[in-house]
């Protein structure tokens, strides 16, 4: 898609990337430490991953 646009409008890819670089300095990204799910060990932001949480809700684990 972008390559096709670049063919008709040379320099558009560069302009897009340059615009992204300009705004990326002002955007703050929050980071969080990933934990391991207590049941399956999958990466999770909580004690249980979403899959194990759903299984727990329907009482399969």
C-alpha distance matrix in Angstrom:
0.0 3.8 5.5 5.2 6.4 8.7 10.2 11.3 12.2 13.7 14.5 11.9 10.9 14.6 15.3 13.1 14.9 18.2 18.1 17.5 20.4 22.6 22.4 22.6 26.2 27.3 25.9 28.5 27.7 30.4 31.2 33.5 35.4 34.5 37.6 38.2 38.9 42.7 42.4 39.6 38.7 35.0 33.5 34.3 34.9 38.1 41.0 39.3 35.7 34.3 34.9 38.5 39.0 38.1 40.4 43.1 42.8 43.4 46.1 44.9 45.4
3.8 0.0 3.8 5.4 5.0 6.1 8.8 10.2 10.0 10.9 11.0 8.4 7.1 10.8 11.7 9.7 11.4 14.5 14.8 14.5 17.2 19.4 19.6 19.9 23.3 24.6 23.7 26.4 25.9 28.9 29.9 32.4 34.5 34.0 37.2 38.1 39.2 43.0 43.0 40.3 39.0 35.3 33.5 34.3 34.6 38.0 41.1 39.7 36.2 35.0 36.0 39.5 39.9 39.3 41.7 44.2 44.0 44.9 47.5 46.3 46.6
5.5 3.8 0.0 3.8 5.4 4.9 6.4 9.0 9.6 9.7 10.7 9.2 7.8 11.3 13.0 11.9 13.1 16.1 17.1 17.0 19.2 21.5 22.3 22.4 25.6 27.3 26.5 29.3 28.7 31.7 32.4 35.0 36.7 36.2 39.4 40.1 41.3 45.0 45.0 42.1 40.7 37.2 35.5 36.6 37.1 40.6 43.5 42.1 38.6 37.6 38.3 41.8 42.4 41.9 44.0 46.7 46.7 47.4 49.9 48.5 48.7
5.2 5.4 3.8 0.0 3.8 5.4 5.2 6.9 8.7 10.0 12.0 10.4 10.3 13.8 14.9 13.9 15.9 18.6 19.2 19.5 22.0 23.9 24.5 25.0 28.3 29.7 28.9 31.8 31.3 34.3 35.2 37.7 39.6 38.9 42.1 42.8 43.7 47.4 47.2 44.3 43.3 39.6 38.1 39.0 39.5 42.9 45.8 44.2 40.6 39.3 40.0 43.6 44.1 43.3 45.5 48.3 48.0 48.6 51.3 49.9 50.4
6.4 5.0 5.4 3.8 0.0 3.8 5.4 5.4 5.9 8.0 9.6 7.4 8.4 11.8 12.1 11.4 13.9 16.3 16.4 17.2 19.9 21.4 22.0 23.0 26.1 27.3 26.8 29.9 29.8 33.0 34.3 37.0 39.1 38.8 42.1 43.1 44.0 47.8 47.9 45.2 44.0 40.3 38.4 39.1 39.3 42.6 45.8 44.4 40.9 39.6 40.6 44.1 44.4 43.6 46.1 48.7 48.3 49.1 51.8 50.7 51.1
8.7 6.1 4.9 5.4 3.8 0.0 3.8 5.5 4.9 5.0 6.6 5.6 6.2 9.2 10.3 10.4 12.4 14.5 15.5 16.5 18.5 20.2 21.4 22.3 25.2 26.7 26.6 29.7 29.7 33.1 34.2 37.1 39.1 39.0 42.4 43.4 44.7 48.5 48.7 45.9 44.4 40.8 38.9 39.7 39.9 43.4 46.5 45.4 41.9 40.9 42.0 45.4 45.8 45.3 47.7 50.2 50.1 51.0 53.6 52.4 52.5
10.2 8.8 6.4 5.2 5.4 3.8 0.0 3.8 5.6 6.0 9.0 9.0 9.8 12.5 13.8 14.2 16.1 18.1 19.2 20.3 22.2 23.9 25.2 26.1 28.9 30.5 30.4 33.5 33.5 36.8 37.8 40.6 42.5 42.2 45.5 46.4 47.6 51.3 51.3 48.5 47.1 43.5 41.7 42.7 43.1 46.6 49.6 48.3 44.8 43.7 44.5 48.0 48.6 47.9 50.2 52.8 52.7 53.4 56.0 54.7 55.0
11.3 10.2 9.0 6.9 5.4 5.5 3.8 0.0 3.8 6.3 9.6 9.1 11.2 13.7 14.0 14.7 17.2 18.8 19.3 20.9 23.1 24.3 25.4 26.8 29.6 30.8 30.8 34.2 34.4 37.7 39.0 41.9 44.1 43.9 47.2 48.3 49.3 53.1 53.2 50.4 49.1 45.5 43.6 44.3 44.5 47.9 51.1 49.7 46.3 45.0 45.9 49.5 49.8 49.0 51.4 54.0 53.6 54.4 57.2 56.0 56.5
12.2 10.0 9.6 8.7 5.9 4.9 5.6 3.8 0.0 3.8 6.4 5.9 8.8 10.8 10.6 11.8 14.5 15.6 16.1 18.1 20.1 21.0 22.3 23.9 26.5 27.7 28.0 31.5 32.0 35.5 37.0 40.0 42.4 42.4 45.9 47.2 48.4 52.2 52.6 49.9 48.5 44.8 42.7 43.3 43.2 46.6 49.9 48.9 45.5 44.3 45.6 49.0 49.2 48.7 51.2 53.6 53.2 54.2 57.0 56.0 56.2
13.7 10.9 9.7 10.0 8.0 5.0 6.0 6.3 3.8 0.0 3.8 5.6 7.7 8.7 9.6 11.5 13.3 14.2 15.6 17.5 18.9 20.1 22.0 23.3 25.6 27.3 27.8 31.2 31.7 35.3 36.6 39.7 41.9 42.1 45.6 46.9 48.4 52.2 52.6 49.9 48.2 44.7 42.5 43.3 43.2 46.8 50.0 49.1 45.8 45.0 46.2 49.6 49.9 49.6 52.1 54.4 54.3 55.4 57.9 56.8 56.8
14.5 11.0 10.7 12.0 9.6 6.6 9.0 9.6 6.4 3.8 0.0 3.8 5.5 5.3 6.2 8.6 10.1 10.5 12.2 14.3 15.4 16.5 18.6 19.9 22.0 23.8 24.6 27.9 28.6 32.3 33.6 36.9 39.1 39.6 43.2 44.7 46.4 50.1 50.8 48.2 46.3 42.9 40.4 41.1 40.9 44.5 47.8 47.2 44.0 43.3 44.8 48.0 48.2 48.2 50.7 52.9 52.8 54.1 56.6 55.6 55.3
11.9 8.4 9.2 10.4 7.4 5.6 9.0 9.1 5.9 5.6 3.8 0.0 3.8 5.4 5.0 6.1 8.6 9.7 10.4 12.3 14.2 15.3 16.7 18.1 20.7 22.1 22.4 25.8 26.4 30.0 31.5 34.7 37.0 37.4 41.0 42.5 43.9 47.7 48.3 45.8 44.1 40.5 38.1 38.6 38.3 41.9 45.2 44.5 41.3 40.4 41.9 45.2 45.2 45.1 47.7 49.9 49.6 50.9 53.5 52.6 52.5
10.9 7.1 7.8 10.3 8.4 6.2 9.8 11.2 8.8 7.7 5.5 3.8 0.0 3.8 5.4 5.1 6.3 8.5 9.9 10.7 12.4 14.3 15.7 16.4 19.1 20.9 21.0 24.1 24.3 27.8 28.9 32.0 34.2 34.4 37.9 39.4 40.9 44.7 45.3 42.7 40.9 37.4 35.0 35.8 35.6 39.3 42.5 41.7 38.5 37.8 39.3 42.5 42.7 42.7 45.2 47.4 47.4 48.7 51.1 50.1 49.8
14.6 10.8 11.3 13.8 11.8 9.2 12.5 13.7 10.8 8.7 5.3 5.4 3.8 0.0 3.8 5.4 5.2 6.0 8.5 9.9 10.5 12.2 14.4 15.2 17.3 19.5 20.1 23.2 23.8 27.4 28.7 32.0 34.1 34.7 38.4 40.0 41.9 45.6 46.5 44.0 41.8 38.5 35.9 36.6 36.3 40.0 43.2 42.8 39.8 39.4 41.0 44.0 44.3 44.5 47.1 49.0 49.1 50.7 52.9 51.9 51.5
15.3 11.7 13.0 14.9 12.1 10.3 13.8 14.0 10.6 9.6 6.2 5.0 5.4 3.8 0.0 3.8 5.5 5.1 6.0 8.5 9.8 10.5 12.4 14.1 16.2 17.7 18.6 22.0 23.0 26.7 28.4 31.8 34.3 35.1 38.8 40.7 42.4 46.1 47.1 44.8 42.7 39.3 36.5 36.9 36.2 39.9 43.3 42.9 40.0 39.3 41.2 44.3 44.2 44.4 47.2 49.0 48.8 50.5 52.9 52.2 51.8
13.1 9.7 11.9 13.9 11.4 10.4 14.2 14.7 11.8 11.5 8.6 6.1 5.1 5.4 3.8 0.0 3.8 5.5 5.2 6.3 8.8 10.1 11.0 12.2 15.0 16.3 16.4 19.8 20.4 24.0 25.6 28.9 31.4 32.0 35.6 37.4 39.0 42.7 43.6 41.3 39.4 35.9 33.2 33.5 32.9 36.5 39.9 39.4 36.4 35.7 37.6 40.6 40.5 40.7 43.4 45.3 45.1 46.7 49.2 48.4 48.1
14.9 11.4 13.1 15.9 13.9 12.4 16.1 17.2 14.5 13.3 10.1 8.6 6.3 5.2 5.5 3.8 0.0 3.8 5.4 5.0 6.2 8.7 10.1 10.3 12.9 15.0 15.2 18.2 18.6 22.2 23.5 26.9 29.2 29.9 33.5 35.4 37.2 40.9 41.9 39.6 37.4 34.1 31.3 31.8 31.3 35.0 38.3 38.0 35.1 34.7 36.6 39.5 39.6 40.0 42.7 44.4 44.5 46.3 48.5 47.6 47.0
18.2 14.5 16.1 18.6 16.3 14.5 18.1 18.8 15.6 14.2 10.5 9.7 8.5 6.0 5.1 5.5 3.8 0.0 3.8 5.4 5.1 6.3 8.9 9.9 11.6 13.7 14.8 18.0 19.1 22.9 24.5 28.0 30.4 31.6 35.3 37.4 39.4 43.0 44.3 42.2 39.8 36.6 33.6 33.9 33.0 36.7 40.1 40.1 37.4 37.2 39.3 42.1 41.9 42.6 45.3 46.9 46.9 48.9 51.0 50.3 49.6
18.1 14.8 17.1 19.2 16.4 15.5 19.2 19.3 16.1 15.6 12.2 10.4 9.9 8.5 6.0 5.2 5.4 3.8 0.0 3.8 5.4 5.1 6.4 8.5 10.6 11.8 12.7 16.2 17.7 21.4 23.5 27.0 29.7 30.9 34.6 36.9 38.6 42.3 43.6 41.6 39.4 36.1 33.1 33.0 31.8 35.4 39.0 39.0 36.3 35.8 38.1 40.9 40.5 41.0 43.9 45.4 45.2 47.2 49.5 49.0 48.4
17.5 14.5 17.0 19.5 17.2 16.5 20.3 20.9 18.1 17.5 14.3 12.3 10.7 9.9 8.5 6.3 5.0 5.4 3.8 0.0 3.8 5.4 5.4 5.9 8.9 10.4 10.4 13.6 14.5 18.2 20.0 23.5 26.2 27.2 30.9 33.1 34.9 38.5 39.8 37.9 35.7 32.4 29.3 29.3 28.2 31.8 35.4 35.3 32.6 32.3 34.6 37.3 37.0 37.6 40.5 41.9 41.8 43.9 46.1 45.5 44.8
20.4 17.2 19.2 22.0 19.9 18.5 22.2 23.1 20.1 18.9 15.4 14.2 12.4 10.5 9.8 8.8 6.2 5.1 5.4 3.8 0.0 3.8 5.6 5.2 6.9 9.5 10.4 13.2 14.4 18.1 19.7 23.3 25.8 27.2 30.9 33.3 35.4 38.9 40.5 38.6 36.0 33.0 29.7 29.9 28.8 32.4 35.9 36.2 33.7 33.7 36.1 38.6 38.3 39.3 42.1 43.4 43.5 45.7 47.6 47.1 46.1
22.6 19.4 21.5 23.9 21.4 20.2 23.9 24.3 21.0 20.1 16.5 15.3 14.3 12.2 10.5 10.1 8.7 6.3 5.1 5.4 3.8 0.0 3.8 5.7 6.1 7.7 9.7 13.0 15.0 18.8 20.9 24.6 27.4 29.1 32.8 35.4 37.5 40.9 42.7 41.0 38.5 35.4 32.1 31.9 30.3 33.9 37.5 37.9 35.6 35.5 38.1 40.6 40.0 41.0 44.0 45.1 45.0 47.3 49.4 49.1 48.1
22.4 19.6 22.3 24.5 22.0 21.4 25.2 25.4 22.3 22.0 18.6 16.7 15.7 14.4 12.4 11.0 10.1 8.9 6.4 5.4 5.6 3.8 0.0 3.8 5.4 5.4 6.6 10.2 12.3 16.0 18.5 22.1 25.2 26.8 30.5 33.2 35.0 38.5 40.2 38.7 36.3 33.2 29.8 29.3 27.6 31.1 34.7 35.1 32.9 32.6 35.3 37.8 37.0 37.9 41.0 42.0 41.8 44.2 46.3 46.2 45.3
22.6 19.9 22.4 25.0 23.0 22.3 26.1 26.8 23.9 23.3 19.9 18.1 16.4 15.2 14.1 12.2 10.3 9.9 8.5 5.9 5.2 5.7 3.8 0.0 3.8 5.4 5.3 8.1 9.5 13.3 15.4 19.0 21.9 23.5 27.2 29.9 31.9 35.3 37.1 35.5 33.0 30.0 26.6 26.3 24.7 28.3 31.8 32.3 30.1 30.1 32.8 35.1 34.5 35.7 38.6 39.6 39.6 42.1 44.0 43.7 42.6
26.2 23.3 25.6 28.3 26.1 25.2 28.9 29.6 26.5 25.6 22.0 20.7 19.1 17.3 16.2 15.0 12.9 11.6 10.6 8.9 6.9 6.1 5.4 3.8 0.0 3.8 5.7 7.8 10.1 13.6 15.8 19.5 22.3 24.4 28.1 31.0 33.3 36.5 38.6 37.2 34.5 31.8 28.2 27.8 25.9 29.4 32.9 33.8 31.9 32.2 35.0 37.1 36.4 37.9 40.8 41.5 41.6 44.2 46.0 45.8 44.5
27.3 24.6 27.3 29.7 27.3 26.7 30.5 30.8 27.7 27.3 23.8 22.1 20.9 19.5 17.7 16.3 15.0 13.7 11.8 10.4 9.5 7.7 5.4 5.4 3.8 0.0 3.8 6.4 9.6 12.9 15.7 19.3 22.5 24.8 28.4 31.4 33.4 36.6 38.7 37.6 35.1 32.3 28.7 27.8 25.6 28.8 32.4 33.4 31.7 31.7 34.8 36.8 35.8 37.2 40.3 40.8 40.6 43.4 45.2 45.3 44.1
25.9 23.7 26.5 28.9 26.8 26.6 30.4 30.8 28.0 27.8 24.6 22.4 21.0 20.1 18.6 16.4 15.2 14.8 12.7 10.4 10.4 9.7 6.6 5.3 5.7 3.8 0.0 3.8 6.4 9.8 12.8 16.3 19.6 21.6 25.2 28.2 30.0 33.2 35.3 34.2 31.7 28.9 25.3 24.3 22.1 25.4 29.1 29.8 28.0 28.0 31.0 33.1 32.0 33.4 36.5 37.1 36.9 39.6 41.5 41.6 40.4
28.5 26.4 29.3 31.8 29.9 29.7 33.5 34.2 31.5 31.2 27.9 25.8 24.1 23.2 22.0 19.8 18.2 18.0 16.2 13.6 13.2 13.0 10.2 8.1 7.8 6.4 3.8 0.0 3.8 6.5 9.6 13.1 16.4 18.8 22.2 25.4 27.4 30.4 32.7 31.8 29.3 26.7 23.0 21.8 19.4 22.5 26.1 27.3 25.8 26.1 29.3 31.0 29.9 31.6 34.6 34.9 34.9 37.8 39.4 39.6 38.2
27.7 25.9 28.7 31.3 29.8 29.7 33.5 34.4 32.0 31.7 28.6 26.4 24.3 23.8 23.0 20.4 18.6 19.1 17.7 14.5 14.4 15.0 12.3 9.5 10.1 9.6 6.4 3.8 0.0 3.8 6.4 9.9 13.2 15.2 18.8 21.9 23.8 26.9 29.1 28.1 25.6 23.0 19.3 18.2 16.0 19.3 22.9 23.9 22.2 22.7 25.8 27.5 26.6 28.4 31.3 31.7 31.9 34.7 36.2 36.2 34.8
30.4 28.9 31.7 34.3 33.0 33.1 36.8 37.7 35.5 35.3 32.3 30.0 27.8 27.4 26.7 24.0 22.2 22.9 21.4 18.2 18.1 18.8 16.0 13.3 13.6 12.9 9.8 6.5 3.8 0.0 3.8 6.7 10.3 12.6 16.0 19.3 21.1 24.0 26.4 25.8 23.3 21.0 17.2 15.7 13.0 16.1 19.7 21.0 19.8 20.4 23.8 25.1 24.0 26.1 28.9 28.9 29.2 32.2 33.5 33.8 32.1
31.2 29.9 32.4 35.2 34.3 34.2 37.8 39.0 37.0 36.6 33.6 31.5 28.9 28.7 28.4 25.6 23.5 24.5 23.5 20.0 19.7 20.9 18.5 15.4 15.8 15.7 12.8 9.6 6.4 3.8 0.0 3.8 6.9 9.3 12.7 16.0 18.2 21.1 23.7 22.9 20.1 18.0 14.2 13.1 10.7 14.0 17.3 18.7 17.6 18.9 22.0 23.0 22.4 24.7 27.2 27.3 28.0 30.9 31.9 31.9 30.0
33.5 32.4 35.0 37.7 37.0 37.1 40.6 41.9 40.0 39.7 36.9 34.7 32.0 32.0 31.8 28.9 26.9 28.0 27.0 23.5 23.3 24.6 22.1 19.0 19.5 19.3 16.3 13.1 9.9 6.7 3.8 0.0 3.7 6.3 9.3 12.8 14.9 17.6 20.3 19.9 17.1 15.4 11.6 10.1 7.4 10.5 13.7 15.4 14.7 16.4 19.5 20.1 19.4 22.1 24.4 24.2 25.1 28.2 28.9 28.9 26.7
35.4 34.5 36.7 39.6 39.1 39.1 42.5 44.1 42.4 41.9 39.1 37.0 34.2 34.1 34.3 31.4 29.2 30.4 29.7 26.2 25.8 27.4 25.2 21.9 22.3 22.5 19.6 16.4 13.2 10.3 6.9 3.7 0.0 3.8 6.4 9.9 12.6 15.1 18.0 17.6 14.5 13.3 9.7 8.8 6.9 9.6 12.0 14.0 13.7 16.1 18.8 18.9 18.8 21.8 23.6 23.2 24.7 27.7 27.9 27.6 25.2
34.5 34.0 36.2 38.9 38.8 39.0 42.2 43.9 42.4 42.1 39.6 37.4 34.4 34.7 35.1 32.0 29.9 31.6 30.9 27.2 27.2 29.1 26.8 23.5 24.4 24.8 21.6 18.8 15.2 12.6 9.3 6.3 3.8 0.0 3.7 6.7 9.3 12.2 14.7 14.0 11.0 9.5 5.9 5.4 5.0 7.8 9.8 11.1 10.4 13.1 15.4 15.6 15.9 18.8 20.4 20.3 22.1 24.7 25.0 24.4 22.0
37.6 37.2 39.4 42.1 42.1 42.4 45.5 47.2 45.9 45.6 43.2 41.0 37.9 38.4 38.8 35.6 33.5 35.3 34.6 30.9 30.9 32.8 30.5 27.2 28.1 28.4 25.2 22.2 18.8 16.0 12.7 9.3 6.4 3.7 0.0 3.8 6.5 8.8 11.7 11.5 8.5 8.3 5.8 5.1 5.6 6.5 7.1 8.8 9.1 12.5 14.5 13.8 14.3 17.6 18.6 18.1 20.3 23.0 22.7 22.1 19.3
38.2 38.1 40.1 42.8 43.1 43.4 46.4 48.3 47.2 46.9 44.7 42.5 39.4 40.0 40.7 37.4 35.4 37.4 36.9 33.1 33.3 35.4 33.2 29.9 31.0 31.4 28.2 25.4 21.9 19.3 16.0 12.8 9.9 6.7 3.8 0.0 3.8 6.2 8.5 8.0 4.8 5.4 4.8 5.6 8.0 8.0 7.2 7.7 8.0 11.7 12.7 11.6 13.1 16.2 16.5 16.4 19.0 21.3 20.7 19.6 16.7
38.9 39.2 41.3 43.7 44.0 44.7 47.6 49.3 48.4 48.4 46.4 43.9 40.9 41.9 42.4 39.0 37.2 39.4 38.6 34.9 35.4 37.5 35.0 31.9 33.3 33.4 30.0 27.4 23.8 21.1 18.2 14.9 12.6 9.3 6.5 3.8 0.0 3.8 5.4 5.6 4.4 5.2 6.2 5.8 8.5 7.2 5.5 4.6 5.3 9.1 9.7 8.0 9.6 12.8 12.9 12.6 15.4 17.5 16.9 15.9 13.1
42.7 43.0 45.0 47.4 47.8 48.5 51.3 53.1 52.2 52.2 50.1 47.7 44.7 45.6 46.1 42.7 40.9 43.0 42.3 38.5 38.9 40.9 38.5 35.3 36.5 36.6 33.2 30.4 26.9 24.0 21.1 17.6 15.1 12.2 8.8 6.2 3.8 0.0 3.8 6.1 5.9 8.4 9.8 9.4 11.4 9.2 5.9 5.9 8.2 11.6 11.8 9.1 10.5 13.9 13.2 12.1 15.3 17.4 16.0 15.1 11.7
42.4 43.0 45.0 47.2 47.9 48.7 51.3 53.2 52.6 52.6 50.8 48.3 45.3 46.5 47.1 43.6 41.9 44.3 43.6 39.8 40.5 42.7 40.2 37.1 38.6 38.7 35.3 32.7 29.1 26.4 23.7 20.3 18.0 14.7 11.7 8.5 5.4 3.8 0.0 3.8 6.0 8.3 10.9 11.0 13.6 11.6 8.7 6.9 8.3 11.1 10.1 7.0 9.6 12.2 10.7 10.2 13.8 15.2 13.6 12.0 8.8
39.6 40.3 42.1 44.3 45.2 45.9 48.5 50.4 49.9 49.9 48.2 45.8 42.7 44.0 44.8 41.3 39.6 42.2 41.6 37.9 38.6 41.0 38.7 35.5 37.2 37.6 34.2 31.8 28.1 25.8 22.9 19.9 17.6 14.0 11.5 8.0 5.6 6.1 3.8 0.0 3.8 5.6 9.1 10.2 13.6 12.6 10.6 8.4 8.1 10.9 9.3 7.6 10.9 12.9 11.6 12.3 15.6 16.6 15.6 13.4 10.8
38.7 39.0 40.7 43.3 44.0 44.4 47.1 49.1 48.5 48.2 46.3 44.1 40.9 41.8 42.7 39.4 37.4 39.8 39.4 35.7 36.0 38.5 36.3 33.0 34.5 35.1 31.7 29.3 25.6 23.3 20.1 17.1 14.5 11.0 8.5 4.8 4.4 5.9 6.0 3.8 0.0 3.8 6.5 8.4 11.7 11.3 9.7 8.6 8.4 11.8 11.3 10.0 12.7 15.3 14.6 15.0 18.2 19.7 18.8 17.0 14.2
35.0 35.3 37.2 39.6 40.3 40.8 43.5 45.5 44.8 44.7 42.9 40.5 37.4 38.5 39.3 35.9 34.1 36.6 36.1 32.4 33.0 35.4 33.2 30.0 31.8 32.3 28.9 26.7 23.0 21.0 18.0 15.4 13.3 9.5 8.3 5.4 5.2 8.4 8.3 5.6 3.8 0.0 3.8 6.3 10.0 10.6 10.2 8.5 6.6 9.6 9.4 9.5 11.9 14.1 14.1 15.2 17.8 19.3 19.2 17.4 15.3
33.5 33.5 35.5 38.1 38.4 38.9 41.7 43.6 42.7 42.5 40.4 38.1 35.0 35.9 36.5 33.2 31.3 33.6 33.1 29.3 29.7 32.1 29.8 26.6 28.2 28.7 25.3 23.0 19.3 17.2 14.2 11.6 9.7 5.9 5.8 4.8 6.2 9.8 10.9 9.1 6.5 3.8 0.0 3.8 7.1 8.8 9.7 9.0 7.0 10.0 11.1 11.5 13.0 15.4 16.3 17.1 19.2 21.2 21.5 20.2 18.0
34.3 34.3 36.6 39.0 39.1 39.7 42.7 44.3 43.3 43.3 41.1 38.6 35.8 36.6 36.9 33.5 31.8 33.9 33.0 29.3 29.9 31.9 29.3 26.3 27.8 27.8 24.3 21.8 18.2 15.7 13.1 10.1 8.8 5.4 5.1 5.6 5.8 9.4 11.0 10.2 8.4 6.3 3.8 0.0 3.8 5.3 7.1 6.6 5.0 7.8 10.1 10.4 10.8 13.5 15.0 15.3 17.0 19.5 19.9 19.3 17.2
34.9 34.6 37.1 39.5 39.3 39.9 43.1 44.5 43.2 43.2 40.9 38.3 35.6 36.3 36.2 32.9 31.3 33.0 31.8 28.2 28.8 30.3 27.6 24.7 25.9 25.6 22.1 19.4 16.0 13.0 10.7 7.4 6.9 5.0 5.6 8.0 8.5 11.4 13.6 13.6 11.7 10.0 7.1 3.8 0.0 3.8 7.2 8.1 7.5 9.4 12.5 12.7 12.1 15.0 17.0 16.8 17.9 20.9 21.5 21.4 19.3
38.1 38.0 40.6 42.9 42.6 43.4 46.6 47.9 46.6 46.8 44.5 41.9 39.3 40.0 39.9 36.5 35.0 36.7 35.4 31.8 32.4 33.9 31.1 28.3 29.4 28.8 25.4 22.5 19.3 16.1 14.0 10.5 9.6 7.8 6.5 8.0 7.2 9.2 11.6 12.6 11.3 10.6 8.8 5.3 3.8 0.0 3.8 5.4 6.6 8.8 11.8 11.0 9.8 13.2 15.0 14.0 15.3 18.5 18.7 19.0 16.7
41.0 41.1 43.5 45.8 45.8 46.5 49.6 51.1 49.9 50.0 47.8 45.2 42.5 43.2 43.3 39.9 38.3 40.1 39.0 35.4 35.9 37.5 34.7 31.8 32.9 32.4 29.1 26.1 22.9 19.7 17.3 13.7 12.0 9.8 7.1 7.2 5.5 5.9 8.7 10.6 9.7 10.2 9.7 7.1 7.2 3.8 0.0 3.8 6.8 9.7 11.7 9.7 9.1 12.9 13.8 12.3 14.3 17.4 16.8 17.0 14.2
39.3 39.7 42.1 44.2 44.4 45.4 48.3 49.7 48.9 49.1 47.2 44.5 41.7 42.8 42.9 39.4 38.0 40.1 39.0 35.3 36.2 37.9 35.1 32.3 33.8 33.4 29.8 27.3 23.9 21.0 18.7 15.4 14.0 11.1 8.8 7.7 4.6 5.9 6.9 8.4 8.6 8.5 9.0 6.6 8.1 5.4 3.8 0.0 3.8 6.5 8.0 6.0 5.8 9.4 10.3 9.4 11.5 14.3 14.0 13.9 11.4
35.7 36.2 38.6 40.6 40.9 41.9 44.8 46.3 45.5 45.8 44.0 41.3 38.5 39.8 40.0 36.4 35.1 37.4 36.3 32.6 33.7 35.6 32.9 30.1 31.9 31.7 28.0 25.8 22.2 19.8 17.6 14.7 13.7 10.4 9.1 8.0 5.3 8.2 8.3 8.1 8.4 6.6 7.0 5.0 7.5 6.6 6.8 3.8 0.0 3.8 5.5 5.4 6.0 8.7 10.0 10.5 12.3 14.5 15.0 14.4 12.6
34.3 35.0 37.6 39.3 39.6 40.9 43.7 45.0 44.3 45.0 43.3 40.4 37.8 39.4 39.3 35.7 34.7 37.2 35.8 32.3 33.7 35.5 32.6 30.1 32.2 31.7 28.0 26.1 22.7 20.4 18.9 16.4 16.1 13.1 12.5 11.7 9.1 11.6 11.1 10.9 11.8 9.6 10.0 7.8 9.4 8.8 9.7 6.5 3.8 0.0 3.8 5.6 4.9 6.1 8.6 9.7 10.5 12.6 14.0 13.6 12.9
34.9 36.0 38.3 40.0 40.6 42.0 44.5 45.9 45.6 46.2 44.8 41.9 39.3 41.0 41.2 37.6 36.6 39.3 38.1 34.6 36.1 38.1 35.3 32.8 35.0 34.8 31.0 29.3 25.8 23.8 22.0 19.5 18.8 15.4 14.5 12.7 9.7 11.8 10.1 9.3 11.3 9.4 11.1 10.1 12.5 11.8 11.7 8.0 5.5 3.8 0.0 3.8 5.4 5.3 6.3 8.6 10.0 11.0 12.2 11.0 10.7
38.5 39.5 41.8 43.6 44.1 45.4 48.0 49.5 49.0 49.6 48.0 45.2 42.5 44.0 44.3 40.6 39.5 42.1 40.9 37.3 38.6 40.6 37.8 35.1 37.1 36.8 33.1 31.0 27.5 25.1 23.0 20.1 18.9 15.6 13.8 11.6 8.0 9.1 7.0 7.6 10.0 9.5 11.5 10.4 12.7 11.0 9.7 6.0 5.4 5.6 3.8 0.0 3.8 5.4 4.9 6.0 8.5 9.9 10.0 9.0 7.5
39.0 39.9 42.4 44.1 44.4 45.8 48.6 49.8 49.2 49.9 48.2 45.2 42.7 44.3 44.2 40.5 39.6 41.9 40.5 37.0 38.3 40.0 37.0 34.5 36.4 35.8 32.0 29.9 26.6 24.0 22.4 19.4 18.8 15.9 14.3 13.1 9.6 10.5 9.6 10.9 12.7 11.9 13.0 10.8 12.1 9.8 9.1 5.8 6.0 4.9 5.4 3.8 0.0 3.8 5.5 5.1 6.2 8.9 9.6 10.0 9.0
38.1 39.3 41.9 43.3 43.6 45.3 47.9 49.0 48.7 49.6 48.2 45.1 42.7 44.5 44.4 40.7 40.0 42.6 41.0 37.6 39.3 41.0 37.9 35.7 37.9 37.2 33.4 31.6 28.4 26.1 24.7 22.1 21.8 18.8 17.6 16.2 12.8 13.9 12.2 12.9 15.3 14.1 15.4 13.5 15.0 13.2 12.9 9.4 8.7 6.1 5.3 5.4 3.8 0.0 3.8 5.4 5.0 6.5 8.5 8.8 9.4
40.4 41.7 44.0 45.5 46.1 47.7 50.2 51.4 51.2 52.1 50.7 47.7 45.2 47.1 47.2 43.4 42.7 45.3 43.9 40.5 42.1 44.0 41.0 38.6 40.8 40.3 36.5 34.6 31.3 28.9 27.2 24.4 23.6 20.4 18.6 16.5 12.9 13.2 10.7 11.6 14.6 14.1 16.3 15.0 17.0 15.0 13.8 10.3 10.0 8.6 6.3 4.9 5.5 3.8 0.0 3.8 5.4 5.3 6.1 5.2 6.0
43.1 44.2 46.7 48.3 48.7 50.2 52.8 54.0 53.6 54.4 52.9 49.9 47.4 49.0 49.0 45.3 44.4 46.9 45.4 41.9 43.4 45.1 42.0 39.6 41.5 40.8 37.1 34.9 31.7 28.9 27.3 24.2 23.2 20.3 18.1 16.4 12.6 12.1 10.2 12.3 15.0 15.2 17.1 15.3 16.8 14.0 12.3 9.4 10.5 9.7 8.6 6.0 5.1 5.4 3.8 0.0 3.8 5.4 4.7 5.8 5.1
42.8 44.0 46.7 48.0 48.3 50.1 52.7 53.6 53.2 54.3 52.8 49.6 47.4 49.1 48.8 45.1 44.5 46.9 45.2 41.8 43.5 45.0 41.8 39.6 41.6 40.6 36.9 34.9 31.9 29.2 28.0 25.1 24.7 22.1 20.3 19.0 15.4 15.3 13.8 15.6 18.2 17.8 19.2 17.0 17.9 15.3 14.3 11.5 12.3 10.5 10.0 8.5 6.2 5.0 5.4 3.8 0.0 3.8 5.3 7.8 8.5
43.4 44.9 47.4 48.6 49.1 51.0 53.4 54.4 54.2 55.4 54.1 50.9 48.7 50.7 50.5 46.7 46.3 48.9 47.2 43.9 45.7 47.3 44.2 42.1 44.2 43.4 39.6 37.8 34.7 32.2 30.9 28.2 27.7 24.7 23.0 21.3 17.5 17.4 15.2 16.6 19.7 19.3 21.2 19.5 20.9 18.5 17.4 14.3 14.5 12.6 11.0 9.9 8.9 6.5 5.3 5.4 3.8 0.0 3.8 5.8 8.2
46.1 47.5 49.9 51.3 51.8 53.6 56.0 57.2 57.0 57.9 56.6 53.5 51.1 52.9 52.9 49.2 48.5 51.0 49.5 46.1 47.6 49.4 46.3 44.0 46.0 45.2 41.5 39.4 36.2 33.5 31.9 28.9 27.9 25.0 22.7 20.7 16.9 16.0 13.6 15.6 18.8 19.2 21.5 19.9 21.5 18.7 16.8 14.0 15.0 14.0 12.2 10.0 9.6 8.5 6.1 4.7 5.3 3.8 0.0 3.8 5.5
44.9 46.3 48.5 49.9 50.7 52.4 54.7 56.0 56.0 56.8 55.6 52.6 50.1 51.9 52.2 48.4 47.6 50.3 49.0 45.5 47.1 49.1 46.2 43.7 45.8 45.3 41.6 39.6 36.2 33.8 31.9 28.9 27.6 24.4 22.1 19.6 15.9 15.1 12.0 13.4 17.0 17.4 20.2 19.3 21.4 19.0 17.0 13.9 14.4 13.6 11.0 9.0 10.0 8.8 5.2 5.8 7.8 5.8 3.8 0.0 3.8
45.4 46.6 48.7 50.4 51.1 52.5 55.0 56.5 56.2 56.8 55.3 52.5 49.8 51.5 51.8 48.1 47.0 49.6 48.4 44.8 46.1 48.1 45.3 42.6 44.5 44.1 40.4 38.2 34.8 32.1 30.0 26.7 25.2 22.0 19.3 16.7 13.1 11.7 8.8 10.8 14.2 15.3 18.0 17.2 19.3 16.7 14.2 11.4 12.6 12.9 10.7 7.5 9.0 9.4 6.0 5.1 8.5 8.2 5.5 3.8 0.0
